[in-house]
Amino acid sequence: MSVFLNVLVPIILIFAAGFLLQKKQILEVGAVSAVALYILNPALVFRTFYTTEPDADLFRIILFAILFLLLMLVINKVTGLLLKWDTDKTSGMTLATTFMNAGNYGAPLILFAFGDTAFSYSIIFMVIQSLFMSTIGVYIANRSSLSAGDAFRVVLKMPVFHALIAGVLCQAVQLEITASYMDAVNMLADAAIPVVMIVLGMQLAKITVSSLDWKVIGIGTMLRLVISPAAAYLLTLVLQTGPTLSAVLIVSAAMPSAATIAMIAVQFNSSPNMVSSITLVTTLGSVPSLWILLSIFGV
Protein backbone atom coordinates (compact mmCIF):
# COMPACT_ATOMS: atom_id res chain seq x y z
CA MET A 1 0.00 0.00 0.00
CA SER A 2 2.93 2.36 0.66
CA VAL A 3 3.89 2.17 -3.03
CA PHE A 4 0.43 3.32 -4.01
CA LEU A 5 0.21 6.09 -1.42
CA ASN A 6 3.77 7.42 -1.63
CA VAL A 7 4.59 7.00 -5.32
CA LEU A 8 1.47 6.64 -7.46
CA VAL A 9 -1.02 8.90 -5.67
CA PRO A 10 1.17 12.07 -5.80
CA ILE A 11 1.65 11.53 -9.53
CA ILE A 12 -2.06 10.86 -10.10
CA LEU A 13 -2.96 14.08 -8.26
CA ILE A 14 -0.72 16.15 -10.56
CA PHE A 15 -2.26 14.46 -13.63
CA ALA A 16 -5.71 15.17 -12.17
CA ALA A 17 -4.83 18.86 -11.77
CA GLY A 18 -4.00 19.09 -15.47
CA PHE A 19 -7.11 17.08 -16.36
CA LEU A 20 -9.40 19.42 -14.40
CA LEU A 21 -7.60 22.49 -15.76
CA GLN A 22 -8.34 21.38 -19.31
CA LYS A 23 -11.94 20.47 -18.49
CA LYS A 24 -12.46 23.99 -17.15
CA GLN A 25 -10.80 25.29 -20.34
CA ILE A 26 -8.73 27.79 -18.38
CA LEU A 27 -5.69 27.22 -20.60
CA GLU A 28 -5.09 25.70 -24.01
CA VAL A 29 -2.99 22.54 -23.84
CA GLY A 30 -1.02 23.71 -26.86
CA ALA A 31 0.25 26.79 -25.04
CA VAL A 32 1.40 24.89 -21.96
CA SER A 33 2.84 22.10 -24.10
CA ALA A 34 4.82 24.63 -26.14
CA VAL A 35 6.50 25.97 -22.98
CA ALA A 36 7.57 22.44 -22.07
CA LEU A 37 8.58 21.53 -25.63
CA TYR A 38 10.60 24.63 -26.51
CA ILE A 39 12.03 25.71 -23.15
CA LEU A 40 11.74 23.33 -20.19
CA ASN A 41 12.41 19.93 -21.81
CA PRO A 42 15.44 21.20 -23.77
CA ALA A 43 16.90 22.59 -20.52
CA LEU A 44 16.38 19.22 -18.81
CA VAL A 45 17.89 17.32 -21.73
CA PHE A 46 20.87 19.69 -21.94
CA ARG A 47 21.58 19.34 -18.22
CA THR A 48 21.30 15.55 -18.34
CA PHE A 49 23.71 15.11 -21.24
CA TYR A 50 26.04 17.88 -20.05
CA THR A 51 26.45 16.22 -16.66
CA THR A 52 26.52 12.62 -17.93
CA GLU A 53 29.83 11.22 -19.08
CA PRO A 54 29.59 8.54 -21.79
CA ASP A 55 29.90 5.10 -20.25
CA ALA A 56 28.78 1.53 -20.81
CA ASP A 57 25.33 2.23 -19.32
CA LEU A 58 24.67 5.01 -21.83
CA PHE A 59 25.38 2.67 -24.72
CA ARG A 60 23.28 -0.05 -23.10
CA ILE A 61 20.31 2.34 -22.91
CA ILE A 62 20.70 3.24 -26.60
CA LEU A 63 21.07 -0.42 -27.62
CA PHE A 64 18.11 -1.42 -25.45
CA ALA A 65 15.91 1.28 -27.00
CA ILE A 66 16.76 0.12 -30.54
CA LEU A 67 16.28 -3.59 -29.79
CA PHE A 68 13.05 -2.93 -27.89
CA LEU A 69 11.66 -0.90 -30.78
CA LEU A 70 12.50 -3.63 -33.30
CA LEU A 71 11.04 -6.34 -31.06
CA MET A 72 7.75 -4.48 -30.59
CA LEU A 73 7.51 -3.80 -34.33
CA VAL A 74 7.90 -7.53 -35.01
CA ILE A 75 5.36 -8.48 -32.32
CA ASN A 76 2.81 -6.07 -33.78
CA LYS A 77 3.45 -7.28 -37.32
CA VAL A 78 2.94 -10.91 -36.30
CA THR A 79 -0.19 -10.00 -34.29
CA GLY A 80 -1.64 -8.17 -37.31
CA LEU A 81 -0.95 -11.13 -39.60
CA LEU A 82 -2.43 -13.69 -37.19
CA LEU A 83 -5.61 -11.64 -36.65
CA LYS A 84 -5.81 -10.67 -40.35
CA TRP A 85 -5.89 -6.94 -39.64
CA ASP A 86 -5.60 -4.44 -42.47
CA THR A 87 -2.64 -2.05 -42.70
CA ASP A 88 -4.43 0.83 -40.96
CA LYS A 89 -5.42 -1.27 -37.97
CA THR A 90 -1.96 -2.81 -37.67
CA SER A 91 -0.38 0.65 -37.89
CA GLY A 92 -2.71 1.98 -35.19
CA MET A 93 -1.95 -0.93 -32.87
CA THR A 94 1.78 -0.50 -33.51
CA LEU A 95 1.58 3.16 -32.57
CA ALA A 96 -0.40 2.48 -29.40
CA THR A 97 1.75 -0.38 -28.10
CA THR A 98 5.29 0.41 -29.27
CA PHE A 99 5.64 3.97 -27.96
CA MET A 100 5.20 4.38 -24.22
CA ASN A 101 4.79 7.45 -22.05
CA ALA A 102 8.39 7.48 -20.84
CA GLY A 103 8.47 11.25 -20.33
CA ASN A 104 5.30 12.73 -18.82
CA TYR A 105 4.63 9.65 -16.69
CA GLY A 106 7.68 7.39 -16.64
CA ALA A 107 10.37 9.91 -15.67
CA PRO A 108 8.56 11.36 -12.61
CA LEU A 109 7.50 7.89 -11.47
CA ILE A 110 11.09 6.66 -11.64
CA LEU A 111 12.30 9.77 -9.80
CA PHE A 112 9.82 9.22 -6.97
CA ALA A 113 10.44 5.46 -6.82
CA PHE A 114 14.18 5.05 -7.44
CA GLY A 115 15.93 8.41 -6.97
CA ASP A 116 18.23 10.75 -8.88
CA THR A 117 20.56 8.23 -10.54
CA ALA A 118 17.66 6.27 -11.96
CA PHE A 119 16.03 9.54 -13.00
CA SER A 120 19.09 10.46 -15.11
CA TYR A 121 18.81 7.11 -16.89
CA SER A 122 15.10 7.69 -17.48
CA ILE A 123 15.72 11.11 -19.06
CA ILE A 124 18.17 9.59 -21.55
CA PHE A 125 15.63 6.90 -22.42
CA MET A 126 12.89 9.56 -22.66
CA VAL A 127 14.92 11.54 -25.21
CA ILE A 128 15.50 8.45 -27.36
CA GLN A 129 11.80 7.60 -27.21
CA SER A 130 10.91 11.16 -28.16
CA LEU A 131 13.15 10.93 -31.21
CA PHE A 132 11.60 7.57 -32.17
CA MET A 133 8.05 8.91 -31.77
CA SER A 134 8.77 11.99 -33.85
CA THR A 135 10.32 9.99 -36.69
CA ILE A 136 9.34 6.32 -36.77
CA GLY A 137 6.00 7.03 -35.08
CA VAL A 138 5.09 9.73 -37.59
CA TYR A 139 6.30 7.49 -40.43
CA ILE A 140 4.12 4.56 -39.26
CA ALA A 141 1.09 6.86 -38.91
CA ASN A 142 1.56 8.29 -42.38
CA ARG A 143 3.67 5.70 -44.19
CA SER A 144 1.72 6.09 -47.42
CA SER A 145 2.92 9.66 -48.03
CA LEU A 146 5.88 10.24 -45.70
CA SER A 147 9.39 9.19 -46.71
CA ALA A 148 12.16 8.17 -44.31
CA GLY A 149 13.95 11.41 -45.24
CA ASP A 150 10.91 13.46 -44.25
CA ALA A 151 10.80 11.66 -40.91
CA PHE A 152 14.49 12.40 -40.29
CA ARG A 153 13.96 16.08 -41.07
CA VAL A 154 11.33 16.16 -38.33
CA VAL A 155 14.03 15.20 -35.82
CA LEU A 156 16.36 17.97 -37.00
CA LYS A 157 13.68 20.52 -36.10
CA MET A 158 13.13 19.20 -32.56
CA PRO A 159 14.36 21.48 -29.74
CA VAL A 160 15.31 18.50 -27.57
CA PHE A 161 17.57 17.25 -30.38
CA HIS A 162 19.41 20.58 -30.45
CA ALA A 163 19.70 20.49 -26.66
CA LEU A 164 21.03 16.93 -26.81
CA ILE A 165 23.74 17.89 -29.31
CA ALA A 166 24.68 20.99 -27.31
CA GLY A 167 24.88 19.00 -24.07
CA VAL A 168 27.00 16.25 -25.61
CA LEU A 169 29.38 18.74 -27.24
CA CYS A 170 29.79 20.82 -24.10
CA GLN A 171 30.45 17.68 -22.08
CA ALA A 172 32.90 16.35 -24.67
CA VAL A 173 35.04 19.51 -24.69
CA GLN A 174 34.67 19.87 -20.90
CA LEU A 175 33.23 23.37 -21.25
CA GLU A 176 32.78 24.84 -17.79
CA ILE A 177 29.54 26.76 -17.43
CA THR A 178 29.61 29.41 -14.71
CA ALA A 179 27.42 28.87 -11.67
CA SER A 180 24.95 31.66 -12.43
CA TYR A 181 24.23 30.34 -15.94
CA MET A 182 23.97 26.76 -14.67
CA ASP A 183 21.55 27.94 -11.98
CA ALA A 184 19.34 29.34 -14.74
CA VAL A 185 19.47 26.00 -16.61
CA ASN A 186 18.67 24.15 -13.37
CA MET A 187 15.64 26.35 -12.68
CA LEU A 188 14.18 25.55 -16.09
CA ALA A 189 15.14 21.87 -15.92
CA ASP A 190 13.59 21.43 -12.47
CA ALA A 191 10.32 22.89 -13.77
CA ALA A 192 10.15 20.47 -16.71
CA ILE A 193 8.81 17.38 -14.95
CA PRO A 194 5.87 18.96 -13.07
CA VAL A 195 4.83 20.91 -16.17
CA VAL A 196 4.90 17.87 -18.50
CA MET A 197 2.88 15.95 -15.90
CA ILE A 198 0.22 18.66 -16.00
CA VAL A 199 0.37 18.59 -19.81
CA LEU A 200 -0.34 14.84 -19.75
CA GLY A 201 -3.43 15.42 -17.61
CA MET A 202 -4.58 18.09 -20.06
CA GLN A 203 -3.92 15.79 -23.04
CA LEU A 204 -5.93 12.97 -21.47
CA ALA A 205 -8.86 15.37 -20.98
CA LYS A 206 -8.91 15.98 -24.75
CA ILE A 207 -9.02 12.29 -25.70
CA THR A 208 -12.44 11.25 -26.95
CA VAL A 209 -13.61 7.79 -27.96
CA SER A 210 -16.68 7.10 -30.05
CA SER A 211 -17.07 3.37 -29.47
CA LEU A 212 -14.88 0.87 -27.67
CA ASP A 213 -13.86 -2.38 -29.36
CA TRP A 214 -12.98 -4.21 -26.18
CA LYS A 215 -11.33 -7.13 -27.95
CA VAL A 216 -8.87 -4.86 -29.75
CA ILE A 217 -8.39 -2.68 -26.68
CA GLY A 218 -7.74 -5.79 -24.60
CA ILE A 219 -5.05 -6.93 -27.03
CA GLY A 220 -3.47 -3.47 -27.03
CA THR A 221 -3.55 -3.25 -23.24
CA MET A 222 -1.97 -6.69 -22.92
CA LEU A 223 0.80 -5.77 -25.36
CA ARG A 224 1.51 -2.43 -23.68
CA LEU A 225 1.24 -3.30 -19.99
CA VAL A 226 2.24 -7.00 -19.89
CA ILE A 227 4.13 -8.14 -23.00
CA SER A 228 6.16 -4.94 -23.22
CA PRO A 229 7.76 -5.09 -19.72
CA ALA A 230 8.27 -8.86 -20.14
CA ALA A 231 10.18 -8.19 -23.38
CA ALA A 232 12.15 -5.47 -21.61
CA TYR A 233 13.08 -7.89 -18.82
CA LEU A 234 14.47 -10.38 -21.35
CA LEU A 235 16.48 -7.64 -23.05
CA THR A 236 17.99 -6.52 -19.73
CA LEU A 237 19.16 -10.09 -19.17
CA VAL A 238 20.75 -10.20 -22.61
CA LEU A 239 22.41 -6.79 -22.18
CA GLN A 240 23.47 -7.56 -18.59
CA THR A 241 22.31 -4.22 -17.21
CA GLY A 242 22.79 -3.47 -13.51
CA PRO A 243 19.93 -3.55 -11.00
CA THR A 244 19.11 0.17 -11.14
CA LEU A 245 19.30 0.46 -14.92
CA SER A 246 17.27 -2.74 -15.33
CA ALA A 247 14.55 -1.35 -13.08
CA VAL A 248 14.46 1.90 -15.07
CA LEU A 249 14.20 0.14 -18.43
CA ILE A 250 11.58 -2.38 -17.33
CA VAL A 251 9.40 0.20 -15.57
CA SER A 252 9.74 2.58 -18.53
CA ALA A 253 8.64 -0.21 -20.87
CA ALA A 254 5.61 -0.83 -18.62
CA MET A 255 4.29 2.71 -19.06
CA PRO A 256 0.93 3.26 -20.79
CA SER A 257 0.67 4.42 -24.39
CA ALA A 258 1.97 7.93 -24.98
CA ALA A 259 -0.64 10.66 -25.24
CA THR A 260 1.55 12.25 -27.92
CA ILE A 261 1.03 9.16 -30.06
CA ALA A 262 -2.74 9.55 -29.76
CA MET A 263 -2.36 13.08 -31.14
CA ILE A 264 -0.18 11.81 -33.99
CA ALA A 265 -2.79 9.16 -34.82
CA VAL A 266 -5.52 11.82 -34.91
CA GLN A 267 -3.42 14.17 -37.02
CA PHE A 268 -2.64 11.54 -39.65
CA ASN A 269 -5.93 9.59 -39.33
CA SER A 270 -4.18 6.35 -38.35
CA SER A 271 -6.98 4.50 -36.50
CA PRO A 272 -7.37 7.46 -34.12
CA ASN A 273 -10.30 6.03 -32.14
CA MET A 274 -8.47 2.78 -31.46
CA VAL A 275 -5.22 4.53 -30.48
CA SER A 276 -7.03 7.04 -28.25
CA SER A 277 -9.02 4.26 -26.58
CA ILE A 278 -5.90 2.19 -25.86
CA THR A 279 -4.10 5.29 -24.56
CA LEU A 280 -6.93 6.05 -22.15
CA VAL A 281 -7.44 2.45 -20.98
CA THR A 282 -3.72 1.73 -20.53
CA THR A 283 -3.28 4.97 -18.58
CA LEU A 284 -6.04 3.91 -16.18
CA GLY A 285 -4.86 0.29 -16.14
CA SER A 286 -1.27 1.32 -15.44
CA VAL A 287 -2.13 2.29 -11.86
CA PRO A 288 -2.62 -1.30 -10.63
CA SER A 289 -0.07 -2.78 -13.06
CA LEU A 290 2.69 -0.36 -11.99
CA TRP A 291 1.72 -0.85 -8.35
CA ILE A 292 2.39 -4.57 -8.78
CA LEU A 293 5.60 -4.00 -10.74
CA LEU A 294 7.06 -1.53 -8.23
CA SER A 295 6.17 -3.91 -5.41
CA ILE A 296 8.14 -6.64 -7.21
CA PHE A 297 11.15 -4.30 -7.27
CA GLY A 298 10.72 -3.76 -3.52
CA VAL A 299 9.94 -0.06 -3.68
C-alpha positions in Angstrom: 0.0 0.0 0.0 2.9 2.4 0.7 3.9 2.2 -3.0 0.4 3.3 -4.0 0.2 6.1 -1.4 3.8 7.4 -1.6 4.6 7.0 -5.3 1.5 6.6 -7.5 -1.0 8.9 -5.7 1.2 12.1 -5.8 1.7 11.5 -9.5 -2.1 10.9 -10.1 -3.0 14.1 -8.3 -0.7 16.2 -10.6 -2.3 14.5 -13.6 -5.7 15.2 -12.2 -4.8 18.9 -11.8 -4.0 19.1 -15.5 -7.1 17.1 -16.4 -9.4 19.4 -14.4 -7.6 22.5 -15.8 -8.3 21.4 -19.3 -11.9 20.5 -18.5 -12.5 24.0 -17.1 -10.8 25.3 -20.3 -8.7 27.8 -18.4 -5.7 27.2 -20.6 -5.1 25.7 -24.0 -3.0 22.5 -23.8 -1.0 23.7 -26.9 0.3 26.8 -25.0 1.4 24.9 -22.0 2.8 22.1 -24.1 4.8 24.6 -26.1 6.5 26.0 -23.0 7.6 22.4 -22.1 8.6 21.5 -25.6 10.6 24.6 -26.5 12.0 25.7 -23.1 11.7 23.3 -20.2 12.4 19.9 -21.8 15.4 21.2 -23.8 16.9 22.6 -20.5 16.4 19.2 -18.8 17.9 17.3 -21.7 20.9 19.7 -21.9 21.6 19.3 -18.2 21.3 15.6 -18.3 23.7 15.1 -21.2 26.0 17.9 -20.1 26.5 16.2 -16.7 26.5 12.6 -17.9 29.8 11.2 -19.1 29.6 8.5 -21.8 29.9 5.1 -20.2 28.8 1.5 -20.8 25.3 2.2 -19.3 24.7 5.0 -21.8 25.4 2.7 -24.7 23.3 -0.1 -23.1 20.3 2.3 -22.9 20.7 3.2 -26.6 21.1 -0.4 -27.6 18.1 -1.4 -25.4 15.9 1.3 -27.0 16.8 0.1 -30.5 16.3 -3.6 -29.8 13.0 -2.9 -27.9 11.7 -0.9 -30.8 12.5 -3.6 -33.3 11.0 -6.3 -31.1 7.7 -4.5 -30.6 7.5 -3.8 -34.3 7.9 -7.5 -35.0 5.4 -8.5 -32.3 2.8 -6.1 -33.8 3.5 -7.3 -37.3 2.9 -10.9 -36.3 -0.2 -10.0 -34.3 -1.6 -8.2 -37.3 -1.0 -11.1 -39.6 -2.4 -13.7 -37.2 -5.6 -11.6 -36.7 -5.8 -10.7 -40.3 -5.9 -6.9 -39.6 -5.6 -4.4 -42.5 -2.6 -2.0 -42.7 -4.4 0.8 -41.0 -5.4 -1.3 -38.0 -2.0 -2.8 -37.7 -0.4 0.6 -37.9 -2.7 2.0 -35.2 -1.9 -0.9 -32.9 1.8 -0.5 -33.5 1.6 3.2 -32.6 -0.4 2.5 -29.4 1.7 -0.4 -28.1 5.3 0.4 -29.3 5.6 4.0 -28.0 5.2 4.4 -24.2 4.8 7.4 -22.0 8.4 7.5 -20.8 8.5 11.3 -20.3 5.3 12.7 -18.8 4.6 9.7 -16.7 7.7 7.4 -16.6 10.4 9.9 -15.7 8.6 11.4 -12.6 7.5 7.9 -11.5 11.1 6.7 -11.6 12.3 9.8 -9.8 9.8 9.2 -7.0 10.4 5.5 -6.8 14.2 5.1 -7.4 15.9 8.4 -7.0 18.2 10.7 -8.9 20.6 8.2 -10.5 17.7 6.3 -12.0 16.0 9.5 -13.0 19.1 10.5 -15.1 18.8 7.1 -16.9 15.1 7.7 -17.5 15.7 11.1 -19.1 18.2 9.6 -21.5 15.6 6.9 -22.4 12.9 9.6 -22.7 14.9 11.5 -25.2 15.5 8.4 -27.4 11.8 7.6 -27.2 10.9 11.2 -28.2 13.2 10.9 -31.2 11.6 7.6 -32.2 8.1 8.9 -31.8 8.8 12.0 -33.9 10.3 10.0 -36.7 9.3 6.3 -36.8 6.0 7.0 -35.1 5.1 9.7 -37.6 6.3 7.5 -40.4 4.1 4.6 -39.3 1.1 6.9 -38.9 1.6 8.3 -42.4 3.7 5.7 -44.2 1.7 6.1 -47.4 2.9 9.7 -48.0 5.9 10.2 -45.7 9.4 9.2 -46.7 12.2 8.2 -44.3 14.0 11.4 -45.2 10.9 13.5 -44.2 10.8 11.7 -40.9 14.5 12.4 -40.3 14.0 16.1 -41.1 11.3 16.2 -38.3 14.0 15.2 -35.8 16.4 18.0 -37.0 13.7 20.5 -36.1 13.1 19.2 -32.6 14.4 21.5 -29.7 15.3 18.5 -27.6 17.6 17.2 -30.4 19.4 20.6 -30.5 19.7 20.5 -26.7 21.0 16.9 -26.8 23.7 17.9 -29.3 24.7 21.0 -27.3 24.9 19.0 -24.1 27.0 16.2 -25.6 29.4 18.7 -27.2 29.8 20.8 -24.1 30.4 17.7 -22.1 32.9 16.3 -24.7 35.0 19.5 -24.7 34.7 19.9 -20.9 33.2 23.4 -21.2 32.8 24.8 -17.8 29.5 26.8 -17.4 29.6 29.4 -14.7 27.4 28.9 -11.7 25.0 31.7 -12.4 24.2 30.3 -15.9 24.0 26.8 -14.7 21.6 27.9 -12.0 19.3 29.3 -14.7 19.5 26.0 -16.6 18.7 24.1 -13.4 15.6 26.4 -12.7 14.2 25.6 -16.1 15.1 21.9 -15.9 13.6 21.4 -12.5 10.3 22.9 -13.8 10.1 20.5 -16.7 8.8 17.4 -15.0 5.9 19.0 -13.1 4.8 20.9 -16.2 4.9 17.9 -18.5 2.9 15.9 -15.9 0.2 18.7 -16.0 0.4 18.6 -19.8 -0.3 14.8 -19.8 -3.4 15.4 -17.6 -4.6 18.1 -20.1 -3.9 15.8 -23.0 -5.9 13.0 -21.5 -8.9 15.4 -21.0 -8.9 16.0 -24.7 -9.0 12.3 -25.7 -12.4 11.2 -26.9 -13.6 7.8 -28.0 -16.7 7.1 -30.1 -17.1 3.4 -29.5 -14.9 0.9 -27.7 -13.9 -2.4 -29.4 -13.0 -4.2 -26.2 -11.3 -7.1 -27.9 -8.9 -4.9 -29.7 -8.4 -2.7 -26.7 -7.7 -5.8 -24.6 -5.0 -6.9 -27.0 -3.5 -3.5 -27.0 -3.6 -3.3 -23.2 -2.0 -6.7 -22.9 0.8 -5.8 -25.4 1.5 -2.4 -23.7 1.2 -3.3 -20.0 2.2 -7.0 -19.9 4.1 -8.1 -23.0 6.2 -4.9 -23.2 7.8 -5.1 -19.7 8.3 -8.9 -20.1 10.2 -8.2 -23.4 12.2 -5.5 -21.6 13.1 -7.9 -18.8 14.5 -10.4 -21.3 16.5 -7.6 -23.0 18.0 -6.5 -19.7 19.2 -10.1 -19.2 20.8 -10.2 -22.6 22.4 -6.8 -22.2 23.5 -7.6 -18.6 22.3 -4.2 -17.2 22.8 -3.5 -13.5 19.9 -3.6 -11.0 19.1 0.2 -11.1 19.3 0.5 -14.9 17.3 -2.7 -15.3 14.5 -1.3 -13.1 14.5 1.9 -15.1 14.2 0.1 -18.4 11.6 -2.4 -17.3 9.4 0.2 -15.6 9.7 2.6 -18.5 8.6 -0.2 -20.9 5.6 -0.8 -18.6 4.3 2.7 -19.1 0.9 3.3 -20.8 0.7 4.4 -24.4 2.0 7.9 -25.0 -0.6 10.7 -25.2 1.6 12.2 -27.9 1.0 9.2 -30.1 -2.7 9.6 -29.8 -2.4 13.1 -31.1 -0.2 11.8 -34.0 -2.8 9.2 -34.8 -5.5 11.8 -34.9 -3.4 14.2 -37.0 -2.6 11.5 -39.6 -5.9 9.6 -39.3 -4.2 6.4 -38.3 -7.0 4.5 -36.5 -7.4 7.5 -34.1 -10.3 6.0 -32.1 -8.5 2.8 -31.5 -5.2 4.5 -30.5 -7.0 7.0 -28.2 -9.0 4.3 -26.6 -5.9 2.2 -25.9 -4.1 5.3 -24.6 -6.9 6.1 -22.1 -7.4 2.5 -21.0 -3.7 1.7 -20.5 -3.3 5.0 -18.6 -6.0 3.9 -16.2 -4.9 0.3 -16.1 -1.3 1.3 -15.4 -2.1 2.3 -11.9 -2.6 -1.3 -10.6 -0.1 -2.8 -13.1 2.7 -0.4 -12.0 1.7 -0.9 -8.4 2.4 -4.6 -8.8 5.6 -4.0 -10.7 7.1 -1.5 -8.2 6.2 -3.9 -5.4 8.1 -6.6 -7.2 11.1 -4.3 -7.3 10.7 -3.8 -3.5 9.9 -0.1 -3.7 
